[in-house]
Amino acid sequence: MKKSENSMQRGTNRRKFLTSGMVAAGAVTMGASVLPVTSAAFSGEEDGAPITKGDIAILTFLSALEQVEADLWIQYAELGGATNQGLSPIDLPFTGGLAPDYITGLLVLDGDMPQYISDNTDDEISHHRFLNNYLESKSAKQIDLSRFAILPPSQVTGVPQKGRLTNLKQLTIDTSWWTRYRSETANPDFGGTFENAVPDLAKGQHPAIPVSDADLGVDANGNISNHLQAIANTAGFHFAFIEQGGSSLYPALAQKVTNLEVLRILLSIGGSEIAHFQTWHDKAGNATNITDGNLTFPNLNTGVDPNNGATGNNIADDFQTNLIMPEPTFFLDKKLGPVSIIRPTSTQQGGAVASVVSFAEDGLFRDPSTNRNTGIVDALMRLAEQADEARRKI
């Protein structure tokens, strides 16, 4: 049976990736000045281990990626965030919930979707802000990718028409995380590959937000179109795709940290990324079985593999929507037996470069005017390489 390849299994060689035709010509590079750090950054800490250049490289990359995540979540919240947050509102620095018809589609996935979107947005903003503040407290430079905010946002009425870091209108979404976390026999760190839950999302380009007011509106009965529901369903699977990446990235990089305080930061923020993923994993399973053009959201509870039509008990185990807890699988050594874990957690599969590659292949940085990535990919790759090169010093 042919397996669709997990995006994190694809090549993460920077030279090969940057010459594949996806990165815009003349992309801005950051050079050796990416991580200027004064000697104060390496003063001793209470645990006796100094903060190393590798630690700073890891924190800098994570802050950069959190800025990317904050950018995309702000776009989701602008259109689909909460407008009525009860007695405990989140003070986001922008107006949310600008597309009520889009929210109607999101509510099919869960009645609290707008609140969860606003919460997740607030979290990612806080991650980037905290990491930058921590870097500054250690006399290291903060990171700011705002010069790459050149991508056009949604044209829905009310959305601020300013450039963004990410494009949520032309996504190619890997949903193999769905079967990866249900497999009891395969682990990407052992070379396992996994099928997509929604094969059509991994082909072509799909919007996860309404592109303009033309995507909105309801019929005489107050129902939204299949197209708008498909956009909301796409968003639901994209939420989980983004957060499963962070769930693997933080533990992968934590293994390279020297200073215990920096390790504490990674473990603490990484735990919140796992909480996000678990939430969105659950909500994606509520996506309705609909077809919109060349995009079909299959019924995943029929015991039929949506990739090839195969049936059987093993198929049901791989796709059933309420199986959202990580299925025990092999870890470290198969002789130890299966265990429920986050996976992957190796640098090759879940590290910094792998994360940038998966985001780029997702279409997040695609410039619609050129159909090529913006210069942010080259900048992130340089930061990612430095983070992956860090080594724990004992």
C-alpha positions as CSV (number, residue, x, y, z in Angstrom):
1,M,0.0,0.0,0.0
2,K,1.5,3.3,-1.1
3,K,2.0,5.7,1.8
4,S,1.8,9.5,1.4
5,E,5.0,11.0,2.7
6,N,5.0,13.0,5.9
7,S,6.4,16.5,5.2
8,M,8.7,16.1,8.1
9,Q,10.2,13.1,6.3
10,R,11.2,15.1,3.3
11,G,14.7,16.4,2.8
12,T,15.8,19.1,5.2
13,N,19.1,19.9,3.4
14,R,19.2,23.7,3.2
15,R,21.1,23.9,0.0
16,K,18.8,21.6,-1.8
17,F,15.7,23.3,-0.5
18,L,16.9,26.8,-1.2
19,T,17.7,25.9,-4.8
20,S,14.4,24.1,-5.5
21,G,12.9,27.2,-7.1
22,M,10.6,28.1,-4.2
23,V,12.7,30.8,-2.6
24,A,12.4,34.2,-4.1
25,A,15.5,35.4,-6.1
26,G,17.6,37.9,-4.1
27,A,16.1,36.9,-0.8
28,V,17.5,38.8,2.1
29,T,20.2,36.9,4.1
30,M,21.1,37.5,7.6
31,G,24.8,36.4,7.7
32,A,26.9,35.9,10.7
33,S,25.4,39.0,12.4
34,V,22.2,37.1,13.1
35,L,23.1,36.3,16.7
36,P,25.3,39.1,18.1
37,V,25.7,38.5,21.8
38,T,27.8,40.3,24.4
39,S,29.8,38.5,27.0
40,A,27.1,39.3,29.6
41,A,24.9,36.7,27.9
42,F,27.3,34.0,29.1
43,S,27.4,34.9,32.8
44,G,27.0,32.0,35.1
45,E,23.5,30.9,36.2
46,E,22.4,29.3,39.5
47,D,22.8,25.8,38.1
48,G,26.4,26.5,37.4
49,A,26.0,26.0,33.6
50,P,26.4,29.2,31.5
51,I,24.0,30.2,28.8
52,T,25.9,29.2,25.7
53,K,25.9,30.5,22.1
54,G,23.9,27.4,21.2
55,D,21.2,28.3,23.9
56,I,20.9,31.8,22.5
57,A,20.7,30.4,18.9
58,I,17.8,28.1,20.0
59,L,16.0,30.9,21.8
60,T,16.4,33.3,18.9
61,F,15.0,30.8,16.4
62,L,12.1,29.9,18.6
63,S,11.3,33.6,19.1
64,A,11.4,34.0,15.3
65,L,9.1,31.1,14.7
66,E,6.7,32.3,17.4
67,Q,6.5,35.6,15.6
68,V,5.4,33.7,12.5
69,E,2.8,31.8,14.5
70,A,1.5,34.9,16.1
71,D,1.1,36.5,12.6
72,L,-1.0,33.6,11.3
73,W,-3.1,33.3,14.5
74,I,-3.8,37.0,14.4
75,Q,-5.3,36.6,10.9
76,Y,-7.4,33.7,12.2
77,A,-8.6,35.7,15.2
78,E,-9.3,38.8,13.1
79,L,-11.9,36.8,11.1
80,G,-12.9,34.0,13.4
81,G,-12.0,35.1,16.9
82,A,-14.4,35.6,19.8
83,T,-16.7,38.6,19.9
84,N,-18.4,37.7,23.2
85,Q,-15.9,36.4,25.8
86,G,-18.1,36.5,28.8
87,L,-16.8,37.7,32.1
88,S,-13.1,37.0,31.3
89,P,-12.2,38.6,28.0
90,I,-8.8,38.4,26.4
91,D,-7.4,41.8,25.7
92,L,-6.1,41.3,22.1
93,P,-4.6,44.4,20.5
94,F,-7.0,44.2,17.4
95,T,-10.6,43.7,16.6
96,G,-11.6,40.1,16.1
97,G,-14.6,38.1,14.8
98,L,-15.0,40.3,11.7
99,A,-16.5,37.5,9.6
100,P,-19.6,36.1,11.4
101,D,-20.5,33.7,8.5
102,Y,-17.0,32.2,8.7
103,I,-17.5,31.8,12.5
104,T,-20.7,29.9,11.7
105,G,-18.6,27.4,9.8
106,L,-16.1,27.2,12.6
107,L,-18.8,26.6,15.2
108,V,-19.6,23.3,13.4
109,L,-16.2,22.1,14.6
110,D,-16.9,23.2,18.2
111,G,-19.1,25.7,19.9
112,D,-16.1,27.3,21.6
113,M,-14.0,27.6,18.5
114,P,-13.9,31.5,18.5
115,Q,-12.8,31.6,22.1
116,Y,-10.1,28.9,21.5
117,I,-8.8,30.8,18.5
118,S,-8.5,34.0,20.5
119,D,-6.8,32.1,23.4
120,N,-4.3,30.5,21.0
121,T,-3.5,33.8,19.4
122,D,-2.9,35.4,22.8
123,D,-0.6,32.5,23.7
124,E,1.6,32.8,20.6
125,I,1.9,36.6,21.0
126,S,3.1,36.0,24.6
127,H,5.6,33.4,23.5
128,H,7.3,35.7,21.0
129,R,7.2,38.6,23.5
130,F,8.6,36.6,26.4
131,L,11.4,35.0,24.4
132,N,12.5,38.4,23.0
133,N,12.4,39.9,26.5
134,Y,14.5,37.0,27.8
135,L,17.0,37.4,25.1
136,E,17.3,41.1,25.9
137,S,17.7,40.4,29.6
138,K,20.8,38.3,28.7
139,S,22.2,41.1,26.5
140,A,21.4,39.2,23.3
141,K,19.6,40.8,20.4
142,Q,15.9,40.5,20.0
143,I,14.6,39.1,16.7
144,D,12.1,40.9,14.5
145,L,11.0,39.6,11.1
146,S,8.6,42.5,10.4
147,R,10.5,43.5,7.3
148,F,9.2,40.4,5.6
149,A,5.5,41.3,6.3
150,I,4.7,41.9,2.7
151,L,1.9,39.4,2.0
152,P,-1.6,40.6,1.4
153,P,-4.2,39.8,4.0
154,S,-7.9,38.8,3.5
155,Q,-9.9,41.4,1.7
156,V,-12.9,40.9,4.0
157,T,-14.4,44.2,5.2
158,G,-12.7,45.5,8.3
159,V,-9.5,43.5,8.1
160,P,-6.5,45.9,8.4
161,Q,-4.9,46.1,5.0
162,K,-1.3,45.8,6.1
163,G,1.3,43.3,5.0
164,R,1.6,40.0,6.8
165,L,4.4,37.4,7.3
166,T,2.1,34.5,6.3
167,N,-0.4,33.6,3.6
168,L,-3.5,31.6,4.7
169,K,-5.2,31.7,1.3
170,Q,-3.1,29.1,-0.6
171,L,-2.3,26.3,1.7
172,T,-1.2,22.7,1.0
173,I,-1.7,21.0,4.3
174,D,-0.1,17.8,5.4
175,T,-2.6,15.9,7.6
176,S,-0.4,12.8,8.2
177,W,0.0,13.9,11.8
178,W,-3.5,12.3,12.2
179,T,-2.3,8.8,11.4
180,R,1.1,9.3,13.0
181,Y,-0.5,9.8,16.4
182,R,-2.7,6.8,15.9
183,S,-0.1,4.3,14.8
184,E,1.1,1.7,17.2
185,T,3.8,0.3,14.9
186,A,5.5,3.3,13.4
187,N,7.4,6.3,14.6
188,P,8.9,9.0,12.3
189,D,12.1,8.9,14.3
190,F,12.5,5.3,13.1
191,G,11.7,6.2,9.6
192,G,7.9,5.7,9.7
193,T,5.7,7.3,7.1
194,F,2.0,8.0,7.4
195,E,-1.0,8.6,5.3
196,N,-3.0,11.8,5.2
197,A,-6.4,12.0,6.9
198,V,-7.6,14.5,4.2
199,P,-5.7,13.6,1.1
200,D,-7.1,16.5,-1.0
201,L,-5.7,19.1,1.4
202,A,-2.2,17.8,0.6
203,K,-2.8,18.6,-3.1
204,G,-3.3,22.0,-4.7
205,Q,-3.8,25.2,-2.8
206,H,-6.7,25.8,-0.4
207,P,-7.9,28.9,1.6
208,A,-8.2,28.6,5.4
209,I,-9.7,32.0,5.7
210,P,-12.3,33.8,3.5
211,V,-10.4,35.6,0.8
212,S,-13.0,38.4,0.4
213,D,-16.6,39.3,1.1
214,A,-17.5,37.1,-1.9
215,D,-16.8,34.0,0.2
216,L,-19.3,35.1,2.9
217,G,-23.1,35.2,2.9
218,V,-25.9,32.8,3.7
219,D,-28.9,31.4,1.8
220,A,-32.6,32.1,2.4
221,N,-32.5,29.5,5.2
222,G,-29.5,31.1,6.9
223,N,-27.1,28.4,5.8
224,I,-23.5,29.1,4.7
225,S,-22.2,27.7,1.4
226,N,-20.3,24.4,1.1
227,H,-17.3,26.5,0.0
228,L,-17.3,28.5,3.2
229,Q,-17.7,25.4,5.3
230,A,-14.8,23.9,3.5
231,I,-12.7,27.0,4.3
232,A,-13.6,26.5,8.0
233,N,-12.8,22.8,7.9
234,T,-9.5,23.6,6.3
235,A,-8.7,26.0,9.1
236,G,-9.5,23.3,11.7
237,F,-7.0,20.9,10.2
238,H,-4.5,23.7,9.7
239,F,-4.7,24.7,13.4
240,A,-3.6,21.2,14.4
241,F,-0.9,21.0,11.7
242,I,0.7,24.2,13.1
243,E,0.6,23.2,16.7
244,Q,1.8,19.6,16.2
245,G,4.9,21.1,14.8
246,G,5.6,23.1,18.0
247,S,4.8,20.0,20.0
248,S,7.8,18.2,18.4
249,L,10.1,21.2,18.0
250,Y,10.4,22.2,21.6
251,P,11.4,18.8,23.0
252,A,13.7,18.3,20.0
253,L,15.6,21.5,20.8
254,A,15.5,21.0,24.5
255,Q,17.9,18.1,24.1
256,K,20.5,20.6,22.9
257,V,20.2,23.1,25.7
258,T,23.0,23.5,28.3
259,N,21.6,26.0,30.8
260,L,18.8,24.7,33.1
261,E,16.9,28.0,33.0
262,V,16.8,27.9,29.2
263,L,15.7,24.2,29.4
264,R,12.9,25.2,31.8
265,I,11.7,27.8,29.2
266,L,11.6,25.2,26.5
267,L,9.8,22.6,28.6
268,S,7.3,25.2,29.8
269,I,6.4,26.8,26.4
270,G,6.6,23.4,24.7
271,G,3.9,22.1,27.1
272,S,1.5,24.8,26.0
273,E,2.1,23.9,22.4
274,I,1.1,20.3,23.2
275,A,-2.1,21.6,24.9
276,H,-2.9,23.6,21.7
277,F,-2.4,20.5,19.5
278,Q,-4.5,18.3,21.6
279,T,-7.4,20.8,21.5
280,W,-7.2,21.3,17.7
281,H,-6.7,17.6,17.1
282,D,-10.1,17.0,18.8
283,K,-11.9,19.8,16.9
284,A,-10.6,18.8,13.4
285,G,-12.4,15.4,13.9
286,N,-15.7,17.3,13.8
287,A,-15.2,18.6,10.2
288,T,-18.3,17.7,8.2
289,N,-18.1,15.3,5.3
290,I,-18.5,17.7,2.3
291,T,-17.1,18.3,-1.1
292,D,-16.1,21.7,-2.5
293,G,-14.7,21.5,-6.0
294,N,-11.7,19.3,-5.9
295,L,-11.6,19.2,-2.1
296,T,-13.4,16.5,-0.2
297,F,-13.5,16.1,3.6
298,P,-14.0,12.3,4.1
299,N,-16.0,10.6,6.8
300,L,-13.2,9.2,8.9
301,N,-15.4,6.9,10.9
302,T,-16.4,4.5,8.2
303,G,-13.4,2.2,8.5
304,V,-12.4,3.1,4.9
305,D,-9.0,4.5,4.1
306,P,-9.6,7.8,2.3
307,N,-6.4,7.4,0.4
308,N,-7.1,4.1,-1.4
309,G,-10.4,2.7,-0.2
310,A,-8.9,-0.1,1.9
311,T,-11.0,-1.5,4.8
312,G,-10.4,-3.4,8.0
313,N,-9.8,-3.0,11.7
314,N,-6.4,-1.5,11.3
315,I,-7.9,1.2,9.0
316,A,-10.5,2.1,11.6
317,D,-7.7,2.4,14.2
318,D,-5.8,4.8,11.9
319,F,-8.6,7.2,11.2
320,Q,-11.4,7.1,13.8
321,T,-12.0,10.6,15.0
322,N,-12.2,10.2,18.7
323,L,-8.8,8.4,19.1
324,I,-7.0,11.7,19.9
325,M,-4.7,10.4,22.6
326,P,-1.2,9.5,21.3
327,E,-1.3,5.8,20.7
328,P,1.6,3.9,22.3
329,T,4.3,3.2,19.7
330,F,8.0,2.3,19.7
331,F,10.5,4.8,21.2
332,L,14.3,4.8,21.5
333,D,14.6,1.0,21.1
334,K,11.8,-1.4,19.9
335,K,12.9,-3.9,22.6
336,L,11.6,-1.5,25.2
337,G,8.0,-1.9,23.9
338,P,5.5,0.7,22.9
339,V,4.8,3.9,24.9
340,S,2.5,6.9,24.4
341,I,4.8,9.8,23.4
342,I,5.1,13.0,21.4
343,R,6.7,12.2,18.1
344,P,8.9,13.0,16.4
345,T,11.5,14.4,18.8
346,S,14.7,13.9,16.9
347,T,16.5,16.8,15.3
348,Q,16.2,15.3,11.8
349,Q,12.4,14.9,11.9
350,G,11.3,17.5,14.5
351,G,14.1,20.1,14.7
352,A,14.4,23.7,13.6
353,V,15.3,23.2,9.9
354,A,12.6,20.5,9.6
355,S,10.1,23.0,11.0
356,V,10.9,25.7,8.5
357,V,10.7,23.2,5.6
358,S,7.3,22.0,6.8
359,F,6.0,25.6,7.1
360,A,7.3,26.5,3.6
361,E,5.8,23.4,2.1
362,D,2.5,24.3,3.7
363,G,2.5,27.4,1.6
364,L,2.6,29.8,4.5
365,F,5.2,32.1,2.9
366,R,3.9,31.9,-0.7
367,D,3.7,35.3,-2.4
368,P,0.6,35.2,-4.6
369,S,2.1,37.6,-7.0
370,T,5.0,35.3,-7.8
371,N,3.9,31.9,-6.5
372,R,7.3,31.8,-4.8
373,N,8.3,32.1,-1.1
374,T,9.3,35.4,0.3
375,G,12.8,36.1,1.7
376,I,11.7,35.1,5.2
377,V,12.4,31.4,4.3
378,D,16.1,32.1,3.8
379,A,16.2,34.2,7.0
380,L,14.5,31.4,9.0
381,M,16.7,28.8,7.5
382,R,19.8,30.5,8.7
383,L,18.4,30.8,12.2
384,A,17.3,27.2,12.1
385,E,20.7,25.9,11.1
386,Q,22.3,27.7,14.0
387,A,19.7,26.3,16.4
388,D,20.1,22.7,15.1
389,E,23.9,23.0,15.4
390,A,23.7,23.8,19.1
391,R,25.1,21.1,21.3
392,R,24.6,20.5,25.0
393,K,27.7,21.2,27.0
394,I,28.2,19.3,30.3
